Amino acid sequence: MRSSFVGAWPVLLLSVLMIGCRERPRNGATAPAAAGDSAAAAPAPPRHNVLFVGTSLTAGLGLPPDEAYPALVQAKIDSAGLPFHVINAGVSGETSAGALRRLDWLLRQPFDVLVLETGANDMLRGQDVDSTRANVQAIVQRVRRERPDARLVLVGMLALPNLGRDYAAHFDRIYPELAARDDLVLIPFLLKGVAGEPSLNQADGVHPNEKGARIVAQNVWTVLAPVLRREVASDSITPPKP
């Protein structure tokens, strides 16, 4: 898997600058129905929130809003008839330290499930791996402390081999080790089947194109769907009526 990254390395350096261009977090909410449309309709079942926290990969840099992978996950949720609404809080250019700094704002959002994707920009910039690990750990611990009923899903990332074997090995251990330590649901590698594939990425070689985003959404859905179904089965979530 790693060898496929090598050819993309020249454009990856440029992508660090592109990833640093910030976007507003995207919200996956649909527009409200007109008052006349809702008057005769039966009340909708209560919907619960899945908050996606992440980098430009989550924000969907370079894609229409409805083609970012969290929006595609929303379509899968709707097709499955599950009562969840996706909130896309991805921010381009954000490091794990940045995600930790905006945790006050994130914890004010209503959510039942939090999907945490952070650390990719730390890796691209060659930042200290132990600092990245500590930031991710701090996010997890605070969410667990302040929102103990929320489910956490950790999104894994792999380092580029060009950063050196030791760095890559150290970085790659962050996500599975934290998932095991803190009993987190783990998506092993967000970009599985997409990383390093020119036909599935934009010109920068880093961000998935629309076809690649569909594969990323499936990577997420494979792990997230059982989490949402367990939530529906628990007392805290009311399933939709047939």
N, C-alpha and C positions, 0 to 999 in steps of 0.2 A: 504493500500500500504506500510505503514511504517513497519508493523510487518514483512514483508518479508525480510527486511534488517538484522534483528537481528541475524539470524543464520550465516550470512556471516561475522560477525564482527571480529572474530579472524584473518581471512585472510585479512581483510581490513586494519588492522594495518600494515601487511607486505606489502600491496599494496602501502602504502605511499612511501615506499622506491623504489618500482618498478616504480611508476609514476614519481619519481624523476630522473630516467634514461632518459637522453635527446636523442631525435632523431632530425634529420634534418626535417624541414618542407617538406611535400610531395606535389608535384605538380601534378594535375590531367591531365596535358596535354598529349596527345598521341604523338607518334613519328611522325615526318613529313614524308609525302609521298615522294617517290623517284621522281627525276625530270622527268623521262620518264613517270611516272604515271600521273603527273599533266598536262602534255603538252596538252593532248587531252580532259581533263576534263573541264567542265564548271566551271567558277569561283564560289567558295563557298560563301554563304552569309556572311556578316560580323558577327563575333561572339563577344559577350560581356562577361565580367568576373563576376563570383560570387566568392568572396573571403571568405573562411572559416577560421576564427581565433579561435583557441581553444587549448585544452589540449590534453593529450594522447587519450582521447575519440575521438577527431577529427582526430588526427594524425593516429589513427588505430593501437595502440600499440599491438603487438602480432599477427597481421593479415597481409596477403599479401597486397601490396599497392592497388590492385584492389578490395579488400574486405572492406576497410575502408569506413565508411558511406558516406563521400563526393564523393568517386568514384562511389558508387552505386547511389547516387543522379545524378551524371553525366549521368549514363545510362538511368535514368528516363527522364532527360532533352532531351537526344538524341531521345528517343522513342517518346517523345511528339513533336519533331520537332522544339524545341525552340532554338534560336541562342545564347546559353550561354555556356561558358567554365568555369569549376570549377577549382579553385586554392586552394589547401589544404595547409594552413599555420598553421596547428596544431603543437604544440611543447609539448612533454611530460614533465611533471613536472612543467609546467608554472602556476604561480599564477596570480591573477588579476593585481598585481603590476608589474609582469614581462610583461604581455601583454601591460600595459600602457607604460613601458619603451621602448618596441620595436615599439611603434606606429610611430615613425619617419620613420622606414623602411617600415612598412605596408602602410603608406600613400604615399609612392613612387610607390606602385604597382597600375596597372590600374584595377579598379573595378567599376562596376555599382551597385552591391548589396554586402553588407557585412553581413555575418552571424557570430555573436559574441557569442562564447561559452567560458565562463571563470568563475572562482569562485569555481569550484569543489575541486581543491587542497587547496584553502583557507579553505574550510569547513573540508576536511579530516584532516587538521593540526590544526583545532580549532582556526583559526585566527579571529581577531576582525571583527565582522560582519559590523560595521559601516565603517571600512576601506575598506572592500570589496565593499560595496555599493558606497563609494566615488570613488574608482578606476574605477568601471564600468561606473559610471556617467561621470567621466572625459574622458573616452574613447569615449563615445557617444557624448559628447559636442564637443570634438575636431574634430571628424569625421564630425559632422554636420557643424562645422564652416569651415573646410578646403575642404570638399567634399559635398557641400550642395545638389547636385543633386543625390547623392548615396542613395539607399534605405538601411535601417538597419533592420535586423531581430535579435532579442535578444533570446538566448536559455536559458530556465529556468532550474534550478536544485533544488533538494530537499535535505535537510540535513538528515544525519543518525539520527535515534531517540536516539542512544546511546550517543549522545553529549548533551542530556538534552532537556527537553521540551521547555524551554525558548530560548535556542540557536536555536533550530530547527525552532521555530515560527518566530524568528527574521530573520533568514537566508532566510526562505522560502518566506518572503515578499519582498525581494530585487527585484526579477525579475518582478512580476506583478505590483509592485508600480512604478518601473522605466519605464516600458512599458506604463503605464497609464500617467505618468507625461510627458514623452517625445514623446508620440504618436508613439511608436515603435510597429512593428509587433512582436508578442510573440509566441514562441514555449513553451507551459507551462512546460513540463518536457521531456528532451531529452530521458531519459531512460524509458519512460512509457512502461509497458508491458515486460520490460527486467530486471530492477533492482531486485535483490534478487532471480532471477530464475536460479538455477544452470545449467539447460540444455541450457541456452542462454548466459552464461558467461564463460570466461576462468577460469583457476584454481584459480586465485587470487580473484574471486568473484566480481570483479569490472568492468573489461573490457569485453565488449561483444565479443562473438565468432562470427563466420561467420553467423550463423543463427540469433543471436541477432542483429548483425549489419544490417541485412536486415530489421528488425523491426524498428531500430533506423532511418534508411534511410527513411522508410515510415512515421515515425513521423515527420521528417523534411520536406519531400516532400508535405505532406498534407497542411502545412502552406506556404511553399516556392513557390509551383506551382502557386497559385493565384498572388503572388508578381511578378513572372517572366512574367506571362501573361499580367498583368497590364503594365509592362515595355514595352512589345512588342506593346501594344495598344497605348502607348504614342509616342510623336514625336521623342523621343531620341533613340528609338530602331527600326531598320529596320527588319521586319519579313522576314523569308526565303521565296523564291519564290517556288510555288508548282512545 
